[in-house]
Amino acid sequence: MPENKQALLAEVKQVRAEADCLADEARIEQALDDMAAAITARLGDADPLVYTIMNGGLVLAGKILPRLNFPLEVAYLHATRYGHALNGTMLDWRVRPTQDLRGRSVLVLDDILDEGYTLLAVMEHLRNEGASEVLSAVLIDKQHDRKARPGMRPDFCGLDLPDRFLFGCGMDYKGYWRNTPAIYALKGS
């Protein structure tokens, strides 16, 4: 293993060991149950198409989809914002939506709503492709005043957490720890 890779692995292990646990596995499981109930109440008869935003939304999708006991279709997309541009519609599409969206109810899954520029741009794109409604579901809504739109909230949310550097349950630290079953905050963040 290259020396720089060893140093990175040592760093990410230390970060996890020193991190503050903000939501343990039991709290997350309860939040997922609550989200699933709300999503079912809203979309249970809608024949929705559920899009997962990669990579962060992968863990949420794996945990929430089995809790949705109604017919739905699942797909994924991968989009990132170009740099730090303020225009939220400037997306770098790695994988574009491929299903016919005309007249469909669409639910977009992602790990976190931080500032929300990418989520807003993805949702706008899906609406422009003909979806009758586009709703958002995130595991974490990070609490701060830097949202893409004042007062922005997801349609479905698991937990509101403070404005710290978070990782776990789909969120990463330098590409690592998406797989942890709890949510942690970087020490000192």
JOMO-V79877 format. One line per field, one symbol per residue. ss: DSSP state (@ for helix, = for strand, . for the rest). psi: psi as a letter, one per 20 degrees, with the letter a starting at -180 (. if undefined). A space follows every 10 residues. Layout:
BEGIN
ss->???
psi->???
END
This chain:
BEGIN
ss->..@@@@@@@@ @@@@@@@@.= ===.@@@@@@ @@@@@@@@@@ @@@.....== ===...@@@@ @@@@@@@... ..======== =......... =====..... ....====== ===...@@@@ @@@@@@@@.. ..======== ===....... .....===== ==...===.. =.=..=.... ..===....
psi->pqghgggggg ghgggghiqp ohorhghggg ggggghgggg hhjhjilqpo pppqhhiggg ghhhgiinmr prqprrroqq qockqioiin qoogoqpiqo ipjqpppppr gqoehjgggg ggggghghjj phqpqqpqgp oporkkqhpp jpqrhppgqp qrmroqqqlh qrokirjhiq jrpqpppi.
END
